[in-house]
């Protein structure tokens, strides 16, 4: 009889601990997943930052590169230039 009481008491304690700690464990798992996602995002942003730093350095060193980027992005042309686009009728 005494052994059954000990087993029932142990099961009750185990059930109580499960009820108390299971929500915390679930929250911990969710935070770990979120942390892993944020670490991946940080790595991606750091890579992107390095690419941008290299482009800034190139723009400072090569004036022709800046001109080429302006022509490409903004469609800037020099005075007297004629733009030819294939497939367009004149």
Legacy VTK file of the C-alpha trace (Angstrom):
# vtk DataFile Version 3.0
C-alpha trace
ASCII
DATASET POLYDATA
POINTS 90 float
0.000 0.000 0.000
2.826 2.382 0.927
4.522 1.744 -2.417
1.348 2.729 -4.339
1.200 6.033 -2.427
4.809 6.781 -3.352
4.150 6.001 -7.019
0.985 8.134 -7.046
2.837 10.969 -5.306
5.728 10.730 -7.779
3.312 10.777 -10.732
1.501 13.790 -9.264
4.790 15.637 -8.827
5.821 14.699 -12.366
2.477 15.915 -13.754
2.758 19.178 -11.805
6.300 19.768 -13.052
5.185 19.057 -16.625
2.330 21.550 -16.350
4.645 24.162 -14.856
7.642 23.771 -17.172
6.138 22.705 -20.529
4.920 26.200 -21.555
8.339 27.619 -20.698
10.041 24.934 -22.754
7.779 25.686 -25.738
8.599 29.369 -25.443
12.298 28.535 -25.256
12.079 26.496 -28.463
10.259 29.342 -30.219
12.913 31.831 -29.105
15.694 29.534 -30.315
14.092 29.325 -33.757
13.661 33.096 -33.854
17.295 33.539 -32.809
18.487 31.235 -35.608
16.453 33.217 -38.155
17.883 36.496 -36.883
21.428 35.131 -37.072
20.857 34.155 -40.719
19.471 37.615 -41.452
22.468 39.273 -39.787
24.843 37.176 -41.908
22.956 38.152 -45.068
23.007 41.834 -44.134
26.730 41.678 -43.342
27.423 40.158 -46.766
25.310 42.850 -48.412
27.127 45.501 -46.390
30.501 44.235 -47.634
29.300 44.391 -51.239
28.127 47.969 -50.727
31.436 48.943 -49.071
33.313 47.561 -52.069
31.084 49.525 -54.433
31.623 52.730 -52.433
35.398 52.211 -52.546
35.225 51.610 -56.296
33.162 54.778 -56.791
35.752 56.783 -54.854
38.632 55.363 -56.888
37.112 55.184 -60.395
35.207 58.244 -61.691
34.340 56.333 -64.878
32.538 53.733 -62.768
30.328 56.440 -61.244
29.527 57.748 -64.712
28.690 54.260 -65.941
26.382 53.622 -62.992
24.629 56.968 -63.541
24.158 56.184 -67.218
22.836 52.719 -66.415
20.496 53.622 -63.535
19.353 57.107 -64.503
19.649 57.009 -68.269
22.015 59.977 -68.300
23.640 60.775 -71.654
26.384 63.144 -72.728
25.633 66.202 -74.768
25.404 65.268 -78.444
24.988 61.522 -77.847
22.246 59.584 -79.575
20.712 56.590 -77.832
19.989 53.619 -80.032
17.568 50.996 -78.759
17.241 47.867 -80.901
13.750 47.188 -82.170
12.579 50.802 -82.087
11.318 52.408 -85.279
12.657 55.869 -86.070
LINES 1 91
90 0 1 2 3 4 5 6 7 8 9 10 11 12 13 14 15 16 17 18 19 20 21 22 23 24 25 26 27 28 29 30 31 32 33 34 35 36 37 38 39 40 41 42 43 44 45 46 47 48 49 50 51 52 53 54 55 56 57 58 59 60 61 62 63 64 65 66 67 68 69 70 71 72 73 74 75 76 77 78 79 80 81 82 83 84 85 86 87 88 89
